[in-house]
Amino acid sequence: MIDEGELNKNMNTQKKENIDNVYDDRIDKFEARLRNRFSITGSSLLGNTDTISNFFTKDTTSYEKFVIVNVEFERATLREASSFKKFLETIIAEENKGIIVNLNKCDFIDSSFFGVLVAGVKRLNAMDRKFYLVYDSQHQLPIFSATGLNKVFDVFDSVEEAAQH
């Protein structure tokens, strides 16, 4: 005969373990997001690090006429727009090249981040330099045509394709 008290105790223990596993997964994902968002020289919310930022990377070695800026997060929002603007301004000031911004890792881009990109286009156009976006057609969705941004940006599927123009 099955003891109902023991059965209930086992079921409750199993439910608690499942909840703990879900909770642990959420904490791991949260910690990963914190590491990606808040790394600064010498420290971060979750420990020491030597990187300045892992939001964006700059590659000047691949192409003679362009600096490649890789945006390294899934959601490009107001939270990231300010630091990206500073990063982009530094590149524009230091490099005498066009800029290709690779957005292929982004699943979502909000209006404030697009505002920073539009400001970059205008600034480089005034300097007679190129500014291209790489955001493959699978990601673009209707956001570019619906907002009229397809008239502001030259958008390409790959960095190689953009660099050939």
MIDOSE-1310 file (N, C-alpha, C; in nm, 2 decimals, decimal comma, always signed):
residues 165
mide	+0,08/-0,12/+0,00/+0,00/+0,00/+0,00/+0,09/+0,13/+0,00; +0,05/+0,23/-0,08/+0,12/+0,35/-0,09/+0,08/+0,45/+0,02; +0,18/+0,50/+0,09/+0,16/+0,60/+0,19/+0,14/+0,73/+0,13; +0,02/+0,79/+0,15/-0,02/+0,92/+0,08/+0,07/+1,03/+0,13
geln	+0,10/+1,03/+0,26/+0,19/+1,13/+0,32/+0,32/+1,13/+0,25; +0,38/+1,02/+0,24/+0,51/+1,00/+0,17/+0,51/+1,04/+0,03; +0,40/+1,00/-0,04/+0,38/+1,04/-0,18/+0,37/+1,19/-0,20; +0,29/+1,26/-0,11/+0,28/+1,40/-0,12/+0,41/+1,47/-0,09
knmn	+0,48/+1,42/+0,01/+0,61/+1,48/+0,04/+0,71/+1,46/-0,08; +0,71/+1,35/-0,15/+0,80/+1,33/-0,26/+0,76/+1,42/-0,38; +0,62/+1,44/-0,40/+0,58/+1,53/-0,50/+0,61/+1,67/-0,47; +0,60/+1,71/-0,35/+0,64/+1,85/-0,31/+0,79/+1,87/-0,33
tqkk	+0,87/+1,78/-0,29/+1,01/+1,79/-0,31/+1,05/+1,80/-0,45; +0,98/+1,72/-0,54/+1,01/+1,73/-0,68/+0,97/+1,86/-0,74; +0,85/+1,91/-0,70/+0,80/+2,04/-0,74/+0,90/+2,15/-0,70; +0,95/+2,14/-0,58/+1,05/+2,24/-0,53/+1,18/+2,24/-0,61
enid	+1,22/+2,12/-0,64/+1,35/+2,10/-0,72/+1,33/+2,16/-0,86; +1,21/+2,14/-0,92/+1,18/+2,20/-1,06/+1,18/+2,35/-1,05; +1,11/+2,40/-0,94/+1,11/+2,55/-0,93/+1,25/+2,60/-0,91; +1,33/+2,53/-0,83/+1,47/+2,58/-0,80/+1,55/+2,58/-0,93
nvyd	+1,53/+2,48/-1,02/+1,60/+2,47/-1,14/+1,56/+2,59/-1,23; +1,43/+2,62/-1,24/+1,39/+2,73/-1,32/+1,44/+2,86/-1,27; +1,44/+2,87/-1,14/+1,50/+2,99/-1,07/+1,65/+3,01/-1,10; +1,72/+2,90/-1,09/+1,86/+2,90/-1,12/+1,89/+2,94/-1,26
drid	+1,81/+2,89/-1,36/+1,83/+2,93/-1,50/+1,81/+3,08/-1,51; +1,70/+3,13/-1,45/+1,68/+3,27/-1,46/+1,79/+3,36/-1,40; +1,84/+3,31/-1,29/+1,96/+3,38/-1,23/+2,08/+3,38/-1,32; +2,11/+3,27/-1,38/+2,22/+3,26/-1,48/+2,20/+3,35/-1,59
kfea	+2,08/+3,36/-1,65/+2,05/+3,45/-1,76/+2,07/+3,59/-1,72; +2,02/+3,62/-1,60/+2,03/+3,76/-1,55/+2,17/+3,80/-1,53; +2,25/+3,71/-1,47/+2,39/+3,74/-1,45/+2,47/+3,76/-1,58; +2,43/+3,68/-1,68/+2,49/+3,70/-1,82/+2,45/+3,83/-1,88
rlrn	+2,33/+3,87/-1,86/+2,29/+4,01/-1,91/+2,36/+4,12/-1,84; +2,38/+4,10/-1,71/+2,45/+4,20/-1,63/+2,60/+4,21/-1,68; +2,66/+4,10/-1,70/+2,80/+4,10/-1,75/+2,81/+4,17/-1,88; +2,71/+4,15/-1,97/+2,71/+4,21/-2,10/+2,68/+4,36/-2,10
rfsi	+2,60/+4,41/-2,00/+2,56/+4,54/-2,00/+2,64/+4,64/-1,92; +2,71/+4,59/-1,81/+2,77/+4,68/-1,71/+2,92/+4,66/-1,70; +2,99/+4,60/-1,79/+3,13/+4,59/-1,78/+3,20/+4,72/-1,80; +3,29/+4,76/-1,71/+3,37/+4,87/-1,72/+3,51/+4,84/-1,68
tgss	+3,60/+4,93/-1,71/+3,74/+4,90/-1,68/+3,76/+4,87/-1,53; +3,82/+4,76/-1,50/+3,86/+4,73/-1,37/+3,75/+4,66/-1,28; +3,62/+4,68/-1,31/+3,52/+4,62/-1,22/+3,39/+4,60/-1,30; +3,30/+4,53/-1,24/+3,17/+4,52/-1,30/+3,08/+4,48/-1,18
llgn	+2,95/+4,47/-1,20/+2,86/+4,43/-1,09/+2,89/+4,29/-1,05; +2,94/+4,21/-1,13/+2,96/+4,07/-1,10/+3,11/+4,03/-1,09; +3,20/+4,12/-1,07/+3,34/+4,08/-1,05/+3,43/+4,17/-1,14; +3,56/+4,14/-1,13/+3,66/+4,22/-1,21/+3,66/+4,18/-1,35
tdti	+3,69/+4,27/-1,44/+3,71/+4,25/-1,58/+3,81/+4,35/-1,64; +3,87/+4,32/-1,75/+3,97/+4,41/-1,81/+3,91/+4,48/-1,93; +3,79/+4,45/-1,97/+3,74/+4,51/-2,09/+3,67/+4,64/-2,06; +3,67/+4,73/-2,15/+3,61/+4,86/-2,14/+3,46/+4,84/-2,16
snff	+3,42/+4,77/-2,26/+3,28/+4,75/-2,29/+3,27/+4,63/-2,38; +3,17/+4,55/-2,36/+3,15/+4,44/-2,46/+3,02/+4,46/-2,53; +2,97/+4,59/-2,53/+2,86/+4,63/-2,61/+2,89/+4,62/-2,76; +3,00/+4,69/-2,80/+3,04/+4,71/-2,93/+3,19/+4,67/-2,95
tkdt	+3,22/+4,63/-3,07/+3,36/+4,61/-3,11/+3,39/+4,69/-3,23; +3,52/+4,73/-3,25/+3,56/+4,80/-3,36/+3,67/+4,72/-3,43; +3,66/+4,71/-3,56/+3,75/+4,64/-3,65/+3,80/+4,73/-3,76; +3,93/+4,77/-3,75/+3,98/+4,86/-3,85/+4,08/+4,78/-3,94
tsye	+4,10/+4,66/-3,92/+4,20/+4,58/-3,99/+4,14/+4,52/-4,12; +4,01/+4,49/-4,12/+3,95/+4,41/-4,23/+3,95/+4,49/-4,36; +3,92/+4,62/-4,36/+3,89/+4,69/-4,48/+3,96/+4,82/-4,48; +4,02/+4,86/-4,59/+4,10/+4,98/-4,60/+4,02/+5,11/-4,58
kfvi	+3,90/+5,11/-4,64/+3,82/+5,23/-4,64/+3,72/+5,24/-4,53; +3,70/+5,14/-4,45/+3,59/+5,13/-4,35/+3,64/+5,08/-4,22; +3,57/+5,13/-4,11/+3,58/+5,08/-3,98/+3,45/+5,00/-3,96; +3,47/+4,88/-3,92/+3,35/+4,79/-3,89/+3,31/+4,80/-3,74
vnve	+3,19/+4,84/-3,71/+3,14/+4,84/-3,58/+3,04/+4,73/-3,56; +3,07/+4,64/-3,47/+2,98/+4,52/-3,45/+2,90/+4,55/-3,32; +2,77/+4,56/-3,33/+2,69/+4,58/-3,22/+2,66/+4,44/-3,16; +2,70/+4,42/-3,03/+2,71/+4,29/-2,97/+2,59/+4,26/-2,87
fera	+2,47/+4,31/-2,89/+2,36/+4,27/-2,81/+2,24/+4,25/-2,89; +2,14/+4,19/-2,83/+2,02/+4,15/-2,90/+1,92/+4,26/-2,91; +1,91/+4,35/-2,81/+1,82/+4,46/-2,81/+1,89/+4,59/-2,80; +1,88/+4,67/-2,91/+1,94/+4,80/-2,92/+1,83/+4,90/-2,87
tlre	+1,84/+4,95/-2,75/+1,73/+5,03/-2,70/+1,79/+5,16/-2,64; +1,71/+5,24/-2,58/+1,75/+5,37/-2,51/+1,87/+5,34/-2,42; +1,86/+5,23/-2,35/+1,97/+5,20/-2,25/+2,10/+5,20/-2,31; +2,11/+5,14/-2,43/+2,24/+5,13/-2,50/+2,28/+5,25/-2,59
assf	+2,18/+5,33/-2,62/+2,19/+5,44/-2,72/+2,30/+5,54/-2,68; +2,30/+5,58/-2,56/+2,39/+5,68/-2,51/+2,54/+5,64/-2,52; +2,56/+5,52/-2,47/+2,70/+5,47/-2,48/+2,74/+5,44/-2,62; +2,65/+5,40/-2,71/+2,68/+5,37/-2,85/+2,71/+5,51/-2,92
kkfl	+2,64/+5,61/-2,88/+2,66/+5,74/-2,94/+2,80/+5,79/-2,91; +2,85/+5,77/-2,79/+2,98/+5,81/-2,75/+3,09/+5,73/-2,82; +3,06/+5,60/-2,83/+3,15/+5,51/-2,90/+3,16/+5,55/-3,05; +3,05/+5,58/-3,11/+3,05/+5,62/-3,25/+3,12/+5,75/-3,27
etii	+3,09/+5,85/-3,18/+3,16/+5,98/-3,19/+3,31/+5,97/-3,18; +3,36/+5,88/-3,10/+3,50/+5,86/-3,08/+3,56/+5,80/-3,21; +3,49/+5,71/-3,27/+3,54/+5,65/-3,40/+3,54/+5,75/-3,51; +3,44/+5,83/-3,52/+3,43/+5,93/-3,62/+3,55/+6,03/-3,60
aeen	+3,58/+6,07/-3,48/+3,68/+6,17/-3,45/+3,82/+6,11/-3,48; +3,84/+5,98/-3,45/+3,97/+5,92/-3,45/+4,01/+5,86/-3,59; +3,91/+5,82/-3,66/+3,93/+5,75/-3,79/+3,89/+5,83/-3,91; +3,97/+5,83/-4,01/+3,93/+5,90/-4,13/+3,88/+5,80/-4,24
kgii	+3,78/+5,73/-4,20/+3,72/+5,62/-4,28/+3,57/+5,63/-4,27; +3,51/+5,56/-4,36/+3,37/+5,53/-4,35/+3,34/+5,43/-4,24; +3,21/+5,42/-4,21/+3,17/+5,33/-4,10/+3,07/+5,23/-4,15; +3,09/+5,11/-4,12/+2,98/+5,00/-4,14/+2,94/+4,95/-4,01
vnln	+2,81/+4,97/-3,97/+2,76/+4,92/-3,85/+2,69/+4,79/-3,87; +2,74/+4,68/-3,81/+2,68/+4,55/-3,82/+2,58/+4,52/-3,71; +2,45/+4,52/-3,75/+2,35/+4,50/-3,65/+2,29/+4,36/-3,66; +2,35/+4,27/-3,72/+2,29/+4,13/-3,74/+2,27/+4,06/-3,61
kcdf	+2,33/+4,09/-3,50/+2,30/+4,02/-3,37/+2,18/+4,08/-3,30; +2,13/+4,20/-3,35/+2,02/+4,26/-3,29/+1,88/+4,20/-3,34; +1,80/+4,17/-3,25/+1,67/+4,12/-3,28/+1,57/+4,24/-3,27; +1,60/+4,34/-3,20/+1,51/+4,46/-3,18/+1,59/+4,58/-3,18
idss	+1,55/+4,69/-3,24/+1,61/+4,82/-3,24/+1,50/+4,92/-3,22; +1,51/+5,00/-3,11/+1,41/+5,10/-3,09/+1,45/+5,24/-3,15; +1,35/+5,33/-3,14/+1,37/+5,46/-3,21/+1,49/+5,54/-3,16; +1,52/+5,53/-3,03/+1,63/+5,61/-2,98/+1,76/+5,56/-3,03
ffgv	+1,78/+5,43/-3,05/+1,90/+5,38/-3,11/+1,90/+5,41/-3,26; +1,79/+5,41/-3,33/+1,79/+5,46/-3,47/+1,83/+5,60/-3,48; +1,79/+5,68/-3,38/+1,82/+5,82/-3,37/+1,98/+5,84/-3,37; +2,05/+5,76/-3,30/+2,19/+5,77/-3,29/+2,25/+5,73/-3,43
lvag	+2,19/+5,63/-3,49/+2,24/+5,59/-3,63/+2,21/+5,70/-3,73; +2,10/+5,77/-3,72/+2,07/+5,87/-3,82/+2,17/+5,99/-3,79; +2,20/+6,02/-3,67/+2,30/+6,13/-3,64/+2,43/+6,09/-3,70; +2,47/+5,96/-3,69/+2,60/+5,92/-3,75/+2,60/+5,93/-3,90
vkrl	+2,49/+5,90/-3,97/+2,48/+5,92/-4,11/+2,50/+6,06/-4,15; +2,43/+6,15/-4,08/+2,43/+6,29/-4,11/+2,57/+6,35/-4,09; +2,64/+6,31/-3,98/+2,77/+6,36/-3,95/+2,87/+6,31/-4,06; +2,87/+6,18/-4,09/+2,96/+6,13/-4,19/+2,93/+6,19/-4,33
namd	+2,80/+6,21/-4,37/+2,77/+6,27/-4,50/+2,83/+6,41/-4,51; +2,82/+6,49/-4,39/+2,88/+6,62/-4,39/+3,03/+6,62/-4,41; +3,09/+6,50/-4,37/+3,24/+6,49/-4,39/+3,28/+6,42/-4,52; +3,18/+6,39/-4,60/+3,19/+6,32/-4,73/+3,25/+6,18/-4,71
rkfy	+3,20/+6,11/-4,61/+3,24/+5,97/-4,58/+3,11/+5,89/-4,58; +3,13/+5,76/-4,60/+3,02/+5,66/-4,61/+2,98/+5,61/-4,48; +2,85/+5,58/-4,46/+2,79/+5,52/-4,34/+2,70/+5,41/-4,39; +2,73/+5,28/-4,37/+2,64/+5,18/-4,41/+2,60/+5,09/-4,29
lvyd	+2,48/+5,03/-4,30/+2,43/+4,94/-4,20/+2,43/+4,80/-4,26; +2,46/+4,70/-4,18/+2,45/+4,56/-4,22/+2,34/+4,51/-4,12; +2,23/+4,47/-4,19/+2,12/+4,42/-4,11/+2,05/+4,33/-4,21; +2,08/+4,20/-4,21/+2,03/+4,11/-4,32/+1,88/+4,11/-4,33
sqhq	+1,84/+4,08/-4,45/+1,69/+4,09/-4,49/+1,60/+4,00/-4,40; +1,66/+3,90/-4,34/+1,57/+3,82/-4,24/+1,54/+3,90/-4,12; +1,63/+3,99/-4,08/+1,61/+4,07/-3,96/+1,53/+4,20/-3,98; +1,55/+4,25/-4,10/+1,49/+4,39/-4,13/+1,34/+4,40/-4,10
lpif	+1,27/+4,30/-4,13/+1,13/+4,31/-4,12/+1,08/+4,43/-4,19; +0,96/+4,48/-4,16/+0,92/+4,60/-4,23/+0,96/+4,73/-4,17; +1,05/+4,73/-4,06/+1,08/+4,85/-3,99/+1,14/+4,96/-4,07; +1,23/+4,92/-4,17/+1,30/+5,02/-4,25/+1,20/+5,09/-4,35
satg	+1,12/+5,01/-4,41/+1,03/+5,07/-4,51/+0,91/+5,14/-4,44; +0,86/+5,09/-4,33/+0,75/+5,15/-4,26/+0,78/+5,28/-4,20; +0,91/+5,30/-4,16/+0,95/+5,42/-4,10/+1,02/+5,52/-4,19; +1,05/+5,47/-4,32/+1,12/+5,56/-4,41/+1,27/+5,56/-4,40
lnkv	+1,32/+5,47/-4,31/+1,46/+5,46/-4,28/+1,54/+5,40/-4,40; +1,47/+5,33/-4,49/+1,53/+5,27/-4,60/+1,58/+5,39/-4,70; +1,53/+5,51/-4,68/+1,57/+5,62/-4,76/+1,69/+5,69/-4,70; +1,71/+5,67/-4,57/+1,82/+5,73/-4,49/+1,94/+5,65/-4,50
fdvf	+1,93/+5,52/-4,48/+2,04/+5,43/-4,47/+2,06/+5,34/-4,60; +2,18/+5,31/-4,63/+2,21/+5,21/-4,72/+2,23/+5,08/-4,64; +2,14/+4,98/-4,66/+2,14/+4,86/-4,58/+2,18/+4,75/-4,67; +2,28/+4,66/-4,61/+2,33/+4,55/-4,68/+2,31/+4,42/-4,59
dsve	+2,32/+4,31/-4,66/+2,30/+4,18/-4,59/+2,43/+4,14/-4,52; +2,55/+4,18/-4,57/+2,67/+4,14/-4,51/+2,77/+4,25/-4,51; +2,87/+4,24/-4,42/+2,98/+4,34/-4,42/+3,06/+4,34/-4,55; +3,08/+4,23/-4,61/+3,16/+4,22/-4,73/+3,08/+4,29/-4,84
eaaq	+2,95/+4,27/-4,85/+2,87/+4,34/-4,95/+2,88/+4,49/-4,93; +2,87/+4,54/-4,81/+2,87/+4,68/-4,78/+3,01/+4,74/-4,82; +3,12/+4,67/-4,79/+3,25/+4,72/-4,81/+3,28/+4,73/-4,96; +3,21/+4,66/-5,04/+3,24/+4,67/-5,19/+3,18/+4,80/-5,25
h	+3,10/+4,87/-5,18/+3,03/+4,99/-5,23/+3,11/+5,12/-5,20
